[in-house]
Amino acid sequence: MIAAVRVRGDVDVRQKVSRTLQDLNLEKRNSCVVFEDNDSVRGMLKVSKDYIAFGEISEETLEKLSERKGKEIESGDVIRLSPPTGGFKGTKRQVGQGGSLGKRENMDELIQKMV
């Protein structure tokens, strides 16, 4: 499963990215959506990588998100989370540059801070 978390807001977002974020159900900051891994989802995540953090999550993290939601999570469900403890590292830079945006190897760690 892949989880995506909206990091940045709506200001100065290009229309293509805005529509992609709406298609992903990521309309508000600090909202999380879990998806099944497929090519169409990967393409949408790539288009919106400058506004979200995403990566694969473990079953343990999926269970914690289910507890937070109060029911079993299906692909495309939106879970509202609180801001991460300690804040985001940087909301204008990619993970490789020391920021919080884009594909993450440790997505479980970010979600644990937000639950």
Secondary structure as the mmCIF struct_conf table of DSSP 4:
data_model
#
loop_
_struct_conf.conf_type_id
_struct_conf.id
_struct_conf.beg_label_comp_id
_struct_conf.beg_label_asym_id
_struct_conf.beg_label_seq_id
_struct_conf.end_label_comp_id
_struct_conf.end_label_asym_id
_struct_conf.end_label_seq_id
STRN STRN1 ILE A 2 ARG A 6
BEND BEND1 ARG A 8 ARG A 8
BEND BEND2 ASP A 10 ASP A 10
TURN_TY1_P TURN_TY1_P1 VAL A 11 ASP A 12
HELX_RH_AL_P HELX_RH_AL_P1 GLN A 15 ASP A 23
TURN_TY1_P TURN_TY1_P2 LEU A 24 ASN A 25
BEND BEND3 LYS A 28 LYS A 28
TURN_TY1_P TURN_TY1_P3 ARG A 29 ASN A 30
STRN STRN2 SER A 31 PHE A 35
HELX_RH_AL_P HELX_RH_AL_P2 ASP A 39 VAL A 47
TURN_TY1_P TURN_TY1_P4 SER A 48 TYR A 51
STRN STRN3 ILE A 52 GLU A 56
HELX_RH_AL_P HELX_RH_AL_P3 GLU A 59 LYS A 69
TURN_TY1_P TURN_TY1_P5 GLY A 70 GLY A 70
BEND BEND4 LYS A 71 LYS A 71
TURN_TY1_P TURN_TY1_P6 SER A 75 GLY A 76
STRN STRN4 VAL A 78 ARG A 80
HELX_LH_PP_P HELX_LH_PP_P1 SER A 82 PRO A 84
TURN_TY1_P TURN_TY1_P7 THR A 85 GLY A 86
BEND BEND5 LYS A 89 LYS A 89
BEND BEND6 THR A 91 ARG A 93
STRN STRN5 GLN A 94 GLN A 94
HELX_RH_3T_P HELX_RH_3T_P1 VAL A 95 GLN A 97
TURN_TY1_P TURN_TY1_P8 GLY A 98 GLY A 98
BEND BEND7 GLY A 99 SER A 100
STRN STRN6 LEU A 101 LEU A 101
STRN STRN7 GLY A 102 LYS A 103
BEND BEND8 GLU A 105 GLU A 105
HELX_RH_AL_P HELX_RH_AL_P4 MET A 107 MET A 114
#
